[in-house]
């Protein structure tokens, strides 16, 4: 007597929670009809298999990392038996949270008079969210007078 293994059926979309700027948590349920032994789950991010990430067939949660701040993601899982894989539908879209801007170039300064300065800057390379304002701060150099 031999057991026949088929592809799983009834694979539900994963649930996404706890987004941060660089991580989120993903949870899914076992297929409604396993049709064999689940050997692995493949993780898909925005429609593409995520760097050949696969999770042991006994696990139904994972922390996704190396994400880009303030970016929209969708996820799907493929439940796999030795006969093949069945892909779920996509999760509801989730946006990672904002983070401080990165790659902020120094401003250029031009002083045409002793009492004024012209500032020019470019936006950050990675805004990591909406830039609501720029803040300019002036630092005065200490002046020490020497006794005569």
VMD Tcl script that builds the backbone (N, CA, C; Angstrom):
set m [mol new atoms 444]
animate dup $m
set s [atomselect $m all]
$s set {name element resname resid chain x y z} {
  {N N UNK 1 A 0.841 -1.172 0.000}
  {CA C UNK 1 A 0.000 0.000 0.000}
  {C C UNK 1 A 0.886 1.236 0.000}
  {N N UNK 2 A 0.586 2.203 -0.877}
  {CA C UNK 2 A 1.367 3.436 -0.916}
  {C C UNK 2 A 0.439 4.626 -0.720}
  {N N UNK 3 A 0.988 5.658 -0.118}
  {CA C UNK 3 A 0.225 6.877 0.100}
  {C C UNK 3 A 0.524 7.851 -1.024}
  {N N UNK 4 A -0.501 8.447 -1.558}
  {CA C UNK 4 A -0.342 9.411 -2.640}
  {C C UNK 4 A -0.338 10.814 -2.037}
  {N N UNK 5 A 0.643 11.598 -2.421}
  {CA C UNK 5 A 0.722 12.968 -1.949}
  {C C UNK 5 A 0.309 13.900 -3.081}
  {N N UNK 6 A -0.527 14.862 -2.770}
  {CA C UNK 6 A -0.987 15.854 -3.737}
  {C C UNK 6 A -0.589 17.243 -3.253}
  {N N UNK 7 A -0.792 18.222 -4.122}
  {CA C UNK 7 A -0.553 19.602 -3.702}
  {C C UNK 7 A -1.594 19.998 -2.664}
  {N N UNK 8 A -1.229 20.867 -1.721}
  {CA C UNK 8 A -2.194 21.316 -0.713}
  {C C UNK 8 A -3.345 22.099 -1.350}
  {N N UNK 9 A -4.461 22.158 -0.656}
  {CA C UNK 9 A -5.624 22.927 -1.110}
  {C C UNK 9 A -6.066 23.856 0.015}
  {N N UNK 10 A -6.651 24.985 -0.360}
  {CA C UNK 10 A -7.184 25.912 0.643}
  {C C UNK 10 A -6.099 26.647 1.407}
  {N N UNK 11 A -5.159 27.228 0.686}
  {CA C UNK 11 A -4.082 27.992 1.333}
  {C C UNK 11 A -4.548 29.446 1.457}
  {N N UNK 12 A -4.675 29.920 2.688}
  {CA C UNK 12 A -5.176 31.273 2.946}
  {C C UNK 12 A -4.053 32.301 2.935}
  {N N UNK 13 A -4.421 33.534 2.641}
  {CA C UNK 13 A -3.453 34.640 2.657}
  {C C UNK 13 A -2.915 34.834 4.072}
  {N N UNK 14 A -1.650 35.200 4.202}
  {CA C UNK 14 A -1.087 35.432 5.530}
  {C C UNK 14 A -1.616 36.722 6.151}
  {N N UNK 15 A -1.543 36.795 7.466}
  {CA C UNK 15 A -1.901 37.997 8.220}
  {C C UNK 15 A -0.609 38.713 8.606}
  {N N UNK 16 A -0.592 40.025 8.446}
  {CA C UNK 16 A 0.604 40.815 8.722}
  {C C UNK 16 A 0.337 41.686 9.939}
  {N N UNK 17 A 1.332 41.784 10.837}
  {CA C UNK 17 A 1.180 42.618 12.031}
  {C C UNK 17 A 2.524 43.206 12.447}
  {N N UNK 18 A 2.458 44.137 13.363}
  {CA C UNK 18 A 3.622 44.759 14.008}
  {C C UNK 18 A 4.655 45.338 13.045}
  {N N UNK 19 A 4.239 46.130 12.053}
  {CA C UNK 19 A 5.263 46.706 11.174}
  {C C UNK 19 A 6.122 47.732 11.906}
  {N N UNK 20 A 7.400 47.716 11.629}
  {CA C UNK 20 A 8.362 48.714 12.102}
  {C C UNK 20 A 9.031 49.258 10.835}
  {N N UNK 21 A 10.002 50.156 10.948}
  {CA C UNK 21 A 10.661 50.620 9.724}
  {C C UNK 21 A 11.346 49.503 8.925}
  {N N UNK 22 A 11.843 48.458 9.603}
  {CA C UNK 22 A 12.639 47.442 8.908}
  {C C UNK 22 A 12.126 46.012 9.058}
  {N N UNK 23 A 11.053 45.790 9.836}
  {CA C UNK 23 A 10.559 44.421 10.056}
  {C C UNK 23 A 9.027 44.401 10.107}
  {N N UNK 24 A 8.482 43.199 10.016}
  {CA C UNK 24 A 7.065 42.962 10.296}
  {C C UNK 24 A 6.908 41.490 10.631}
  {N N UNK 25 A 5.794 41.151 11.242}
  {CA C UNK 25 A 5.502 39.762 11.597}
  {C C UNK 25 A 4.433 39.224 10.654}
  {N N UNK 26 A 4.597 37.965 10.282}
  {CA C UNK 26 A 3.671 37.319 9.365}
  {C C UNK 26 A 3.203 36.005 9.990}
  {N N UNK 27 A 1.895 35.728 9.865}
  {CA C UNK 27 A 1.321 34.498 10.394}
  {C C UNK 27 A 0.354 33.933 9.357}
  {N N UNK 28 A 0.320 32.626 9.237}
  {CA C UNK 28 A -0.621 31.976 8.326}
  {C C UNK 28 A -1.111 30.696 8.970}
  {N N UNK 29 A -2.170 30.136 8.406}
  {CA C UNK 29 A -2.729 28.893 8.949}
  {C C UNK 29 A -2.414 27.743 7.999}
  {N N UNK 30 A -2.411 26.558 8.546}
  {CA C UNK 30 A -2.200 25.354 7.750}
  {C C UNK 30 A -3.320 25.242 6.710}
  {N N UNK 31 A -3.023 24.775 5.507}
  {CA C UNK 31 A -4.067 24.644 4.478}
  {C C UNK 31 A -5.244 23.803 4.970}
  {N N UNK 32 A -6.420 24.075 4.420}
  {CA C UNK 32 A -7.610 23.321 4.830}
  {C C UNK 32 A -7.504 21.847 4.441}
  {N N UNK 33 A -6.831 21.554 3.330}
  {CA C UNK 33 A -6.550 20.168 2.920}
  {C C UNK 33 A -5.064 20.070 2.634}
  {N N UNK 34 A -4.349 19.439 3.529}
  {CA C UNK 34 A -2.891 19.341 3.408}
  {C C UNK 34 A -2.501 18.391 2.276}
  {N N UNK 35 A -3.201 17.279 2.121}
  {CA C UNK 35 A -2.939 16.289 1.059}
  {C C UNK 35 A -1.523 15.729 1.089}
  {N N UNK 36 A -1.022 15.473 2.246}
  {CA C UNK 36 A 0.331 14.936 2.405}
  {C C UNK 36 A 1.001 15.615 3.583}
  {N N UNK 37 A 2.294 15.684 3.537}
  {CA C UNK 37 A 3.061 16.354 4.592}
  {C C UNK 37 A 3.605 17.659 4.028}
  {N N UNK 38 A 3.336 18.755 4.743}
  {CA C UNK 38 A 3.893 20.044 4.326}
  {C C UNK 38 A 5.393 19.999 4.613}
  {N N UNK 39 A 6.196 20.117 3.567}
  {CA C UNK 39 A 7.653 20.075 3.743}
  {C C UNK 39 A 8.241 21.470 3.896}
  {N N UNK 40 A 7.563 22.478 3.315}
  {CA C UNK 40 A 8.041 23.852 3.469}
  {C C UNK 40 A 6.961 24.831 3.040}
  {N N UNK 41 A 7.146 26.071 3.478}
  {CA C UNK 41 A 6.357 27.197 2.998}
  {C C UNK 41 A 7.326 28.156 2.327}
  {N N UNK 42 A 6.977 28.597 1.142}
  {CA C UNK 42 A 7.781 29.602 0.445}
  {C C UNK 42 A 7.104 30.951 0.638}
  {N N UNK 43 A 7.911 31.968 0.866}
  {CA C UNK 43 A 7.396 33.302 1.161}
  {C C UNK 43 A 7.545 34.190 -0.069}
  {N N UNK 44 A 6.454 34.849 -0.438}
  {CA C UNK 44 A 6.454 35.758 -1.587}
  {C C UNK 44 A 6.191 37.181 -1.104}
  {N N UNK 45 A 7.022 38.097 -1.580}
  {CA C UNK 45 A 6.906 39.511 -1.213}
  {C C UNK 45 A 6.618 40.312 -2.479}
  {N N UNK 46 A 5.515 41.038 -2.485}
  {CA C UNK 46 A 5.105 41.832 -3.652}
  {C C UNK 46 A 5.122 41.000 -4.936}
  {N N UNK 47 A 4.669 39.747 -4.836}
  {CA C UNK 47 A 4.524 38.892 -6.004}
  {C C UNK 47 A 5.752 38.104 -6.420}
  {N N UNK 48 A 6.866 38.278 -5.730}
  {CA C UNK 48 A 8.108 37.581 -6.087}
  {C C UNK 48 A 8.598 36.782 -4.888}
  {N N UNK 49 A 9.108 35.572 -5.155}
  {CA C UNK 49 A 9.627 34.780 -4.043}
  {C C UNK 49 A 10.756 35.542 -3.386}
  {N N UNK 50 A 10.702 35.663 -2.088}
  {CA C UNK 50 A 11.630 36.485 -1.324}
  {C C UNK 50 A 12.945 35.759 -1.100}
  {N N UNK 51 A 13.924 36.031 -1.938}
  {CA C UNK 51 A 15.287 35.523 -1.760}
  {C C UNK 51 A 15.327 34.055 -1.357}
  {N N UNK 52 A 14.536 33.246 -1.997}
  {CA C UNK 52 A 14.457 31.809 -1.718}
  {C C UNK 52 A 14.272 31.506 -0.231}
  {N N UNK 53 A 13.510 32.365 0.448}
  {CA C UNK 53 A 13.204 32.101 1.853}
  {C C UNK 53 A 12.196 30.971 1.905}
  {N N UNK 54 A 12.518 29.962 2.670}
  {CA C UNK 54 A 11.536 28.912 2.915}
  {C C UNK 54 A 11.532 28.610 4.402}
  {N N UNK 55 A 10.369 28.230 4.883}
  {CA C UNK 55 A 10.165 27.990 6.302}
  {C C UNK 55 A 9.787 26.530 6.471}
  {N N UNK 56 A 10.288 25.912 7.516}
  {CA C UNK 56 A 9.975 24.525 7.830}
  {C C UNK 56 A 8.459 24.317 7.827}
  {N N UNK 57 A 8.025 23.157 7.377}
  {CA C UNK 57 A 6.603 22.848 7.260}
  {C C UNK 57 A 5.828 22.882 8.558}
  {N N UNK 58 A 6.509 22.833 9.705}
  {CA C UNK 58 A 5.831 22.875 10.998}
  {C C UNK 58 A 5.588 24.299 11.484}
  {N N UNK 59 A 6.211 25.288 10.854}
  {CA C UNK 59 A 6.106 26.674 11.310}
  {C C UNK 59 A 5.015 27.406 10.536}
  {N N UNK 60 A 4.322 28.306 11.214}
  {CA C UNK 60 A 3.311 29.125 10.548}
  {C C UNK 60 A 3.451 30.602 10.928}
  {N N UNK 61 A 4.622 30.986 11.382}
  {CA C UNK 61 A 4.912 32.394 11.669}
  {C C UNK 61 A 6.337 32.694 11.248}
  {N N UNK 62 A 6.591 33.959 10.969}
  {CA C UNK 62 A 7.969 34.365 10.707}
  {C C UNK 62 A 8.082 35.869 10.841}
  {N N UNK 63 A 9.259 36.313 11.206}
  {CA C UNK 63 A 9.586 37.739 11.222}
  {C C UNK 63 A 10.289 38.049 9.912}
  {N N UNK 64 A 9.759 39.007 9.174}
  {CA C UNK 64 A 10.363 39.441 7.915}
  {C C UNK 64 A 11.229 40.651 8.234}
  {N N UNK 65 A 12.483 40.617 7.792}
  {CA C UNK 65 A 13.375 41.737 8.088}
  {C C UNK 65 A 14.013 42.281 6.814}
  {N N UNK 66 A 14.922 43.222 6.984}
  {CA C UNK 66 A 15.604 43.895 5.866}
  {C C UNK 66 A 14.621 44.638 4.964}
  {N N UNK 67 A 13.598 45.222 5.559}
  {CA C UNK 67 A 12.615 45.969 4.787}
  {C C UNK 67 A 13.005 47.443 4.698}
  {N N UNK 68 A 12.390 48.144 3.767}
  {CA C UNK 68 A 12.659 49.564 3.547}
  {C C UNK 68 A 11.590 50.372 4.282}
  {N N UNK 69 A 11.994 51.388 5.060}
  {CA C UNK 69 A 11.006 52.187 5.778}
  {C C UNK 69 A 9.990 52.843 4.840}
  {N N UNK 70 A 8.778 52.979 5.347}
  {CA C UNK 70 A 7.677 53.677 4.688}
  {C C UNK 70 A 7.435 53.154 3.271}
  {N N UNK 71 A 7.414 51.821 3.157}
  {CA C UNK 71 A 7.224 51.154 1.868}
  {C C UNK 71 A 6.040 50.197 1.982}
  {N N UNK 72 A 5.257 50.109 0.926}
  {CA C UNK 72 A 4.079 49.248 0.895}
  {C C UNK 72 A 4.474 47.832 0.463}
  {N N UNK 73 A 4.015 46.830 1.218}
  {CA C UNK 73 A 4.319 45.429 0.929}
  {C C UNK 73 A 3.042 44.599 0.944}
  {N N UNK 74 A 3.026 43.530 0.129}
  {CA C UNK 74 A 2.023 42.473 0.236}
  {C C UNK 74 A 2.785 41.149 0.306}
  {N N UNK 75 A 2.167 40.155 0.938}
  {CA C UNK 75 A 2.814 38.855 1.106}
  {C C UNK 75 A 1.860 37.732 0.738}
  {N N UNK 76 A 2.443 36.630 0.303}
  {CA C UNK 76 A 1.713 35.394 0.044}
  {C C UNK 76 A 2.609 34.249 0.489}
  {N N UNK 77 A 2.006 33.106 0.779}
  {CA C UNK 77 A 2.776 31.909 1.120}
  {C C UNK 77 A 2.376 30.792 0.170}
  {N N UNK 78 A 3.335 29.951 -0.135}
  {CA C UNK 78 A 3.064 28.746 -0.913}
  {C C UNK 78 A 3.305 27.563 0.011}
  {N N UNK 79 A 2.278 26.760 0.219}
  {CA C UNK 79 A 2.406 25.541 1.012}
  {C C UNK 79 A 2.843 24.430 0.068}
  {N N UNK 80 A 3.895 23.689 0.458}
  {CA C UNK 80 A 4.482 22.692 -0.442}
  {C C UNK 80 A 4.520 21.306 0.188}
  {N N UNK 81 A 4.069 20.321 -0.581}
  {CA C UNK 81 A 4.284 18.911 -0.261}
  {C C UNK 81 A 5.290 18.394 -1.283}
  {N N UNK 82 A 5.622 17.119 -1.212}
  {CA C UNK 82 A 6.557 16.579 -2.207}
  {C C UNK 82 A 5.950 16.587 -3.609}
  {N N UNK 83 A 4.617 16.716 -3.701}
  {CA C UNK 83 A 3.949 16.732 -5.006}
  {C C UNK 83 A 3.940 18.120 -5.648}
  {N N UNK 84 A 4.168 19.157 -4.865}
  {CA C UNK 84 A 4.159 20.506 -5.418}
  {C C UNK 84 A 3.669 21.532 -4.415}
  {N N UNK 85 A 3.524 22.755 -4.893}
  {CA C UNK 85 A 3.168 23.885 -4.029}
  {C C UNK 85 A 1.868 24.528 -4.493}
  {N N UNK 86 A 1.149 25.103 -3.540}
  {CA C UNK 86 A -0.042 25.892 -3.832}
  {C C UNK 86 A 0.138 27.258 -3.198}
  {N N UNK 87 A 0.002 28.299 -4.018}
  {CA C UNK 87 A 0.209 29.677 -3.575}
  {C C UNK 87 A -1.093 30.263 -3.042}
  {N N UNK 88 A -0.985 30.976 -1.935}
  {CA C UNK 88 A -2.148 31.668 -1.369}
  {C C UNK 88 A -2.420 32.944 -2.158}
  {N N UNK 89 A -3.529 33.569 -1.859}
  {CA C UNK 89 A -3.750 34.918 -2.372}
  {C C UNK 89 A -2.868 35.867 -1.562}
  {N N UNK 90 A -2.782 37.109 -2.000}
  {CA C UNK 90 A -1.921 38.080 -1.316}
  {C C UNK 90 A -2.587 38.620 -0.060}
  {N N UNK 91 A -1.761 38.986 0.893}
  {CA C UNK 91 A -2.236 39.623 2.116}
  {C C UNK 91 A -2.761 41.017 1.800}
  {N N UNK 92 A -3.426 41.611 2.757}
  {CA C UNK 92 A -3.778 43.023 2.634}
  {C C UNK 92 A -2.468 43.815 2.621}
  {N N UNK 93 A -2.400 44.897 1.857}
  {CA C UNK 93 A -1.163 45.681 1.828}
  {C C UNK 93 A -0.857 46.268 3.208}
  {N N UNK 94 A 0.412 46.300 3.544}
  {CA C UNK 94 A 0.854 46.905 4.802}
  {C C UNK 94 A 2.050 47.800 4.495}
  {N N UNK 95 A 2.098 48.950 5.166}
  {CA C UNK 95 A 3.207 49.886 4.972}
  {C C UNK 95 A 4.105 49.842 6.201}
  {N N UNK 96 A 5.401 49.708 5.971}
  {CA C UNK 96 A 6.340 49.803 7.084}
  {C C UNK 96 A 6.297 51.237 7.611}
  {N N UNK 97 A 6.669 51.399 8.860}
  {CA C UNK 97 A 6.571 52.718 9.479}
  {C C UNK 97 A 7.719 53.623 9.042}
  {N N UNK 98 A 7.551 54.893 9.336}
  {CA C UNK 98 A 8.558 55.888 8.968}
  {C C UNK 98 A 9.796 55.739 9.840}
  {N N UNK 99 A 10.904 56.275 9.341}
  {CA C UNK 99 A 12.161 56.294 10.088}
  {C C UNK 99 A 12.837 57.633 9.804}
  {N N UNK 100 A 13.873 57.927 10.565}
  {CA C UNK 100 A 14.630 59.144 10.308}
  {C C UNK 100 A 15.247 59.076 8.922}
  {N N UNK 101 A 15.340 60.213 8.287}
  {CA C UNK 101 A 15.952 60.292 6.959}
  {C C UNK 101 A 17.415 59.852 7.034}
  {N N UNK 102 A 17.885 59.266 5.934}
  {CA C UNK 102 A 19.280 58.815 5.848}
  {C C UNK 102 A 19.929 59.440 4.620}
  {N N UNK 103 A 21.252 59.546 4.657}
  {CA C UNK 103 A 21.982 60.094 3.520}
  {C C UNK 103 A 21.709 61.574 3.339}
  {N N UNK 104 A 21.829 62.320 4.430}
  {CA C UNK 104 A 21.565 63.758 4.380}
  {C C UNK 104 A 22.866 64.485 4.053}
  {N N UNK 105 A 22.957 65.073 2.856}
  {CA C UNK 105 A 24.183 65.788 2.508}
  {C C UNK 105 A 24.277 67.110 3.266}
  {N N UNK 106 A 25.491 67.559 3.488}
  {CA C UNK 106 A 25.711 68.840 4.165}
  {C C UNK 106 A 25.244 69.980 3.258}
  {N N UNK 107 A 24.691 71.042 3.847}
  {CA C UNK 107 A 24.277 72.179 3.024}
  {C C UNK 107 A 25.497 72.969 2.545}
  {N N UNK 108 A 25.297 73.719 1.474}
  {CA C UNK 108 A 26.368 74.621 1.032}
  {C C UNK 108 A 26.024 76.020 1.531}
  {N N UNK 109 A 27.040 76.753 1.940}
  {CA C UNK 109 A 26.871 78.081 2.516}
  {C C UNK 109 A 27.668 79.092 1.710}
  {N N UNK 110 A 27.042 80.219 1.415}
  {CA C UNK 110 A 27.732 81.317 0.741}
  {C C UNK 110 A 27.403 82.586 1.514}
  {N N UNK 111 A 28.434 83.288 1.954}
  {CA C UNK 111 A 28.240 84.536 2.685}
  {C C UNK 111 A 28.719 85.688 1.818}
  {N N UNK 112 A 27.779 86.531 1.384}
  {CA C UNK 112 A 28.133 87.664 0.528}
  {C C UNK 112 A 28.324 88.942 1.330}
  {N N UNK 113 A 27.826 88.949 2.559}
  {CA C UNK 113 A 28.028 90.104 3.436}
  {C C UNK 113 A 28.387 89.581 4.818}
  {N N UNK 114 A 28.915 90.426 5.687}
  {CA C UNK 114 A 29.253 89.970 7.042}
  {C C UNK 114 A 28.031 89.610 7.889}
  {N N UNK 115 A 26.847 90.020 7.470}
  {CA C UNK 115 A 25.654 89.777 8.294}
  {C C UNK 115 A 24.635 88.841 7.655}
  {N N UNK 116 A 24.976 88.206 6.539}
  {CA C UNK 116 A 24.013 87.303 5.906}
  {C C UNK 116 A 24.717 86.073 5.341}
  {N N UNK 117 A 23.925 85.047 5.137}
  {CA C UNK 117 A 24.443 83.813 4.555}
  {C C UNK 117 A 23.339 83.211 3.678}
  {N N UNK 118 A 23.722 82.641 2.549}
  {CA C UNK 118 A 22.798 81.965 1.643}
  {C C UNK 118 A 23.007 80.466 1.809}
  {N N UNK 119 A 21.931 79.738 2.120}
  {CA C UNK 119 A 21.987 78.283 2.317}
  {C C UNK 119 A 21.350 77.581 1.131}
  {N N UNK 120 A 21.948 76.461 0.745}
  {CA C UNK 120 A 21.385 75.623 -0.315}
  {C C UNK 120 A 21.593 74.168 0.099}
  {N N UNK 121 A 20.544 73.340 -0.061}
  {CA C UNK 121 A 20.668 71.925 0.290}
  {C C UNK 121 A 19.864 71.076 -0.678}
  {N N UNK 122 A 20.155 69.787 -0.648}
  {CA C UNK 122 A 19.417 68.828 -1.460}
  {C C UNK 122 A 18.682 67.875 -0.518}
  {N N UNK 123 A 17.599 67.284 -0.981}
  {CA C UNK 123 A 16.850 66.354 -0.121}
  {C C UNK 123 A 17.696 65.131 0.253}
  {N N UNK 124 A 17.324 64.451 1.331}
  {CA C UNK 124 A 18.037 63.229 1.721}
  {C C UNK 124 A 17.935 62.156 0.640}
  {N N UNK 125 A 18.941 61.298 0.580}
  {CA C UNK 125 A 18.919 60.192 -0.383}
  {C C UNK 125 A 17.788 59.217 -0.060}
  {N N UNK 126 A 17.559 58.972 1.220}
  {CA C UNK 126 A 16.480 58.080 1.666}
  {C C UNK 126 A 15.596 58.843 2.648}
  {N N UNK 127 A 14.493 59.438 2.181}
  {CA C UNK 127 A 13.654 60.205 3.099}
  {C C UNK 127 A 12.967 59.339 4.165}
  {N N UNK 128 A 12.697 58.067 3.860}
  {CA C UNK 128 A 12.077 57.122 4.806}
  {C C UNK 128 A 10.752 57.620 5.369}
  {N N UNK 129 A 10.015 58.373 4.563}
  {CA C UNK 129 A 8.726 58.925 4.958}
  {C C UNK 129 A 8.549 60.284 4.307}
  {N N UNK 130 A 7.457 60.947 4.650}
  {CA C UNK 130 A 7.206 62.285 4.122}
  {C C UNK 130 A 8.054 63.297 4.882}
  {N N UNK 131 A 8.725 64.172 4.161}
  {CA C UNK 131 A 9.471 65.251 4.811}
  {C C UNK 131 A 8.494 66.395 5.021}
  {N N UNK 132 A 8.242 66.714 6.272}
  {CA C UNK 132 A 7.272 67.746 6.599}
  {C C UNK 132 A 7.910 69.123 6.710}
  {N N UNK 133 A 9.165 69.165 7.097}
  {CA C UNK 133 A 9.845 70.451 7.223}
  {C C UNK 133 A 11.345 70.242 7.313}
  {N N UNK 134 A 12.060 71.300 7.041}
  {CA C UNK 134 A 13.496 71.338 7.269}
  {C C UNK 134 A 13.734 72.316 8.409}
  {N N UNK 135 A 14.666 72.008 9.263}
  {CA C UNK 135 A 14.998 72.878 10.382}
  {C C UNK 135 A 16.462 73.278 10.255}
  {N N UNK 136 A 16.714 74.565 10.339}
  {CA C UNK 136 A 18.082 75.073 10.232}
  {C C UNK 136 A 18.499 75.586 11.598}
  {N N UNK 137 A 19.660 75.145 12.042}
  {CA C UNK 137 A 20.187 75.586 13.329}
  {C C UNK 137 A 21.529 76.262 13.115}
  {N N UNK 138 A 21.762 77.296 13.871}
  {CA C UNK 138 A 23.013 78.038 13.773}
  {C C UNK 138 A 23.829 77.774 15.026}
  {N N UNK 139 A 25.088 77.473 14.822}
  {CA C UNK 139 A 25.996 77.239 15.942}
  {C C UNK 139 A 27.017 78.374 15.946}
  {N N UNK 140 A 27.100 79.072 17.050}
  {CA C UNK 140 A 28.065 80.159 17.174}
  {C C UNK 140 A 29.378 79.614 17.702}
  {N N UNK 141 A 30.454 80.088 17.130}
  {CA C UNK 141 A 31.759 79.705 17.650}
  {C C UNK 141 A 32.067 80.585 18.852}
  {N N UNK 142 A 32.663 79.987 19.856}
  {CA C UNK 142 A 33.014 80.749 21.056}
  {C C UNK 142 A 34.131 81.728 20.724}
  {N N UNK 143 A 33.988 82.933 21.230}
  {CA C UNK 143 A 35.027 83.949 21.039}
  {C C UNK 143 A 35.631 84.240 22.400}
  {N N UNK 144 A 36.889 84.020 22.508}
  {CA C UNK 144 A 37.583 84.273 23.767}
  {C C UNK 144 A 38.445 85.521 23.597}
  {N N UNK 145 A 38.325 86.416 24.534}
  {CA C UNK 145 A 39.195 87.598 24.482}
  {C C UNK 145 A 40.385 87.354 25.404}
  {N N UNK 146 A 41.504 87.689 24.907}
  {CA C UNK 146 A 42.730 87.517 25.685}
  {C C UNK 146 A 43.037 88.816 26.424}
  {N N UNK 147 A 43.430 88.715 27.675}
  {CA C UNK 147 A 43.766 89.946 28.413}
  {C C UNK 147 A 45.006 90.608 27.816}
  {N N UNK 148 A 44.993 91.909 27.812}
  {CA C UNK 148 A 46.145 92.655 27.301}
  {C C UNK 148 A 47.171 92.888 28.337}
}
mol reanalyze $m
mol bondsrecalc $m
mol representation Tube
mol addrep $m
